[in-house]
Amino acid sequence: LKNVVGNAFKFTDEGKVCVAVGPDNNGVRISVSDTGIGIAPELRPAIFEMFRQGDGSMTRRHEGVGLGLYIAQSFVKLLGGTLTVGSVPNKGSTFYLWMPLHRATTSNVDEMQRAS
């Protein structure tokens, strides 16, 4: 989540960044929306790849090596979730993070209380 929110602020010079959280199909959905530069449709399939950036030119305005979204998606997948994006160039992007939630049982709660 840190990398996704960080990118939202990095690529939004003016406007806003909004984070929303809510329940969704036995899980939790977190959306991170911004009014930044957006992502061109042809670049979207590659943004979760290692070392990929929207602007690979030597004169690009934004720093980074292109690992943030790759790392974010890798962790999300390890935890059984999904990370997707919707975007309109020059209007902004919304990243959708969904993570499964498992109901706590009485034994889990008791175990956590003993551990604390």
C-alpha positions in Angstrom: 0.0 0.0 0.0 2.9 2.3 0.8 4.3 2.1 -2.8 0.9 2.7 -4.4 0.1 5.7 -2.2 3.6 7.0 -2.6 3.3 6.9 -6.4 -0.1 8.7 -6.2 1.5 11.6 -4.5 4.6 11.5 -6.7 2.7 11.7 -9.9 0.1 14.3 -8.7 1.6 17.8 -8.9 -1.8 19.5 -8.4 -5.2 18.1 -7.3 -5.8 15.3 -4.8 -5.1 11.8 -3.6 -7.9 9.8 -2.0 -7.7 6.5 -0.2 -10.9 4.6 0.5 -11.4 1.3 2.3 -14.4 -0.9 2.5 -15.7 -4.5 2.7 -15.9 -6.5 -0.5 -16.7 -10.2 -1.2 -15.1 -11.8 1.9 -12.3 -9.3 1.8 -11.4 -5.7 1.9 -11.0 -3.4 -1.0 -8.7 -0.4 -0.9 -8.8 2.2 -3.7 -6.1 4.8 -4.1 -7.2 7.5 -6.6 -5.3 10.5 -7.8 -5.8 13.4 -10.2 -2.3 13.1 -11.5 -0.8 12.5 -14.9 -2.5 9.2 -15.5 -1.1 6.2 -17.4 -1.3 5.8 -21.1 -3.3 2.7 -22.2 -0.4 1.1 -24.0 1.8 1.3 -20.9 -0.7 -0.2 -18.4 0.0 -3.8 -19.1 3.7 -3.3 -18.2 3.5 -1.1 -15.1 3.6 -4.0 -12.7 6.8 -5.4 -14.3 10.2 -5.1 -12.7 12.2 -1.9 -13.8 9.3 -0.6 -15.9 8.4 3.1 -15.9 5.8 5.1 -17.7 8.5 7.5 -18.9 11.8 5.8 -19.6 13.5 8.9 -21.2 16.6 10.5 -19.9 14.6 13.8 -19.4 11.8 12.3 -17.3 10.5 14.5 -14.4 10.0 11.7 -11.8 12.7 9.8 -10.0 12.6 6.0 -9.4 13.9 2.7 -10.7 10.5 1.1 -11.5 10.3 -1.4 -8.7 7.5 0.1 -6.5 4.5 -1.4 -8.3 6.3 -4.7 -9.0 7.0 -5.1 -5.2 3.4 -4.0 -4.3 1.9 -6.6 -6.6 4.3 -9.3 -5.6 3.3 -8.9 -1.9 -0.4 -8.7 -2.7 -0.2 -11.9 -4.7 1.7 -13.7 -1.9 -1.2 -12.7 0.5 -3.8 -14.0 -2.0 -5.0 -10.6 -3.2 -5.2 -8.6 -6.4 -3.9 -5.2 -7.5 -5.3 -3.6 -10.6 -5.4 -0.2 -12.1 -7.7 2.1 -14.1 -6.4 5.3 -15.6 -7.1 8.2 -18.0 -4.1 10.1 -19.3 -3.9 13.6 -17.9 -6.8 12.9 -15.6 -5.5 10.5 -13.0 -5.4 6.9 -11.9 -7.1 4.6 -9.5 -5.4 1.5 -8.1 -7.6 -1.2 -6.6 -6.2 -3.5 -3.9 -8.3 -6.4 -2.8 -7.2 -8.6 0.1 -9.1 -11.7 1.5 -10.2 -11.5 5.1 -10.7 -14.6 7.2 -13.1 -14.6 10.1 -11.4 -14.8 13.5 -12.4 -17.8 15.6 -12.6 -17.8 19.3 -9.4 -19.9 19.5 -7.6 -17.3 17.3 -8.7 -14.4 19.5 -7.8 -16.3 22.7 -4.3 -17.1 21.2 -3.7 -13.5 20.3 -4.7 -12.3 23.7 -2.3 -14.7 25.3 0.5 -13.6 23.0 0.1 -9.9 23.9 
